Amino acid sequence: MTGKELLYIEDALGHEKYFQTKCCETASQIKDPDLKTCVQQLEQKHQQLFQSFYGLL
């Protein structure tokens, strides 16, 4: 893996962790159960993407 590819993966990991954190924070503040479920699903998706990128390392 080249240095540039490694930097891309590190950047992607940071973005996915950020999105996961923001979804978690947002879901904790939402009152509507349907919307809350949707945001929680987005959080899970970002967690899966993080794991996928991490697996490349």
BELGI-V70876 format. One record per pair of residues at least 6 apart in sequence whose C-alpha atoms are under 6 Angstrom apart, sorted by the first residue. I is the first residue (numbers start at 1). J is the second residue. D is the distance in whole Angstrom. If there is no record, write none. Layout:
i=I j=J d=D
i=I j=J d=D
This chain:
i=13 j=50 d=6
i=16 j=46 d=6
i=16 j=50 d=6
i=20 j=43 d=5
i=20 j=46 d=5
i=23 j=39 d=6
i=23 j=43 d=5
i=27 j=36 d=5
i=27 j=39 d=6
i=30 j=36 d=6
